[in-house]
Amino acid sequence: MEKNALKLTFKRGVHPAGNKNIAKDIPLSEFPTPSVVSIPLSQHIGAPAAPAVQVGDHVSVGTLIGRSSGFVSANVYSSVSGTVKEFITKRTAIGTKANHVVIENDGLYQESFLTPLTDLTAESVKARVAEAGIVGMGGATFPTHVKLSPRTPVDVLIINAAECEPYITCDYRLCLEKTKEIFEGIKAMMVALGVKEAYIGVEDNKPEAIRALSVFATQDIRVVPLITKYPQGAEKQLIYSITQRVVPEGALPADVGAVVDNVHTAYAIYEAVFLGKPSFMRAMTVSGKGCAKPGNFWVRNGVTYQDVASYCELLPETEKVISGGPMMGFAQSDLLPSTGKGTSSLLFLTKEEVAEGDKPISACINCASCASHCPMRLMPMFIERAVDAEDAAAAKKLHAMSCLECGCCAYVCPARRPLVTSMRRAKKMIKEKGV
């Protein structure tokens, strides 16, 4: 059943060019895995996984190679079969250093999966999600078993299929190609949470996805068309759009009775619960005018960005490479990082595509455009001044900790102020000074 009596949204936000037409009609296909993969042991928020293999060990697809080292951590599995060659430390897509397991791929892809579950209970589903190493696959990479264990009772599950970032279309393709499996994953999540109501939020610029999902919708799992606006997929904005509940500053979605997870996460849970397949590969979009072969691919963890660039034919006019979306993603200085559970996309953008964002920075003109578009109703221009003055108390009073780092402020700023950087600096300053 489609809930289409009213298209819902949140307050403020922006309307960047979608640029989804480059890849949206290209079906998912398996990306050719190279002869060597380097799999990061930190693909999630929280403590890195501890090595569970040694140099010289033979591994199968689905062999545990990194063991969760705490409640907020996640297991890591081999994406290929072959031999562990070495451990290396290298840069990740977000700029941090992480330990990587380097595996020589034997090309056989022998599998060693978990046993599928037959009796679904709240505890068995949560245990399987933790065992399979599933994290938020929309990009946040928060361990999903933690989300499925809220500290307070919840009554609604919200599935984020908004995919509001420009260019990215892998979730859209999942909605079209793995519709039934997504619903089975959602049902398992509802068992884990003990809820009887779930909503799938989809922006209304994806009518094909809305129609496909609506075929399987029921009174318990409803499809909700949302007005296309960025950042519609942000947790607090999605909760407000669908339920009209407001998550207070410093609170979690569970504090207002909701849990939000990405549609790709629901699919990963289906695979883990019903197929015994741990998390070692994901759907990923490669897009932008800087590559000759854009598309949507099933990419195994540990493929380097250089491998992706080579296969998708990086063009010489590429000006910028971004891991993730252009609003919240991370620009790359090289192609050394490896793909992981949170790698939703790799964008190769030409000078034409990034020209607006590369204009020179000038002084704030006090237009307040950043404030009028902020979905959290913050005043970024004043927070930036507090940061420049190293006034942590003022930054906190201006609610800097509520910033989503969505990029709306920087996107609309005519002076091209680096406002997201200032918001991050404000948060760091508040934490370090303990105000």
Secondary structure, DSSP 4 states (H G I P E B T S, - for coil): -B--SS-B--SS-B-----GGGTTTS-EEEPPP-SEEEEES--SSSBPPEE---TT-EE-BT-EEEE--SSSB--EE-SS-EEEEEEEEEE-TTS-EEEEEEEEE-S---B--PPPPSS--HHHHHHHHHHTT-B-TTTT--BHHHHTS-SS---EEEEE----SSS--HHHHHHHHSHHHHHHHHHHHHHHHT-S-EEEEEETT-HHHHHHHHTT--SSEEEEEE---BTTTSHHHHHHHHH---PPTT--GGGGTEEEEEHHHHHHHHIIIII---S-EEEEEEESTTBSS-EEEEEETT-BHHHHHHHTTB-TTEEEEEES-TTT-EE-SSS--B--TT--EEEEEEHHHHTGGGSPP-------HHHHH-TT---HHHHHHHHHTT-HHHHHHTTGGG----SHHHHH-TT---HHHHHHHHHHHHHHHT-
